[in-house]
Amino acid sequence: LDCYERFQARAKAATESDIAPVPGGSQPSD
């Protein structure tokens, strides 16, 4: 996956699992 798709997948998983969003908010670290 490219960094955008990976971020989207991570954000989706975080939302579904009710986990805090990834550090950086809308800015993927990579």
Buried (B, 14 or more C-beta within 10 A) or exposed (E): EEEEEEBEEBBEEEEEEEEEEBEEEEEBEE
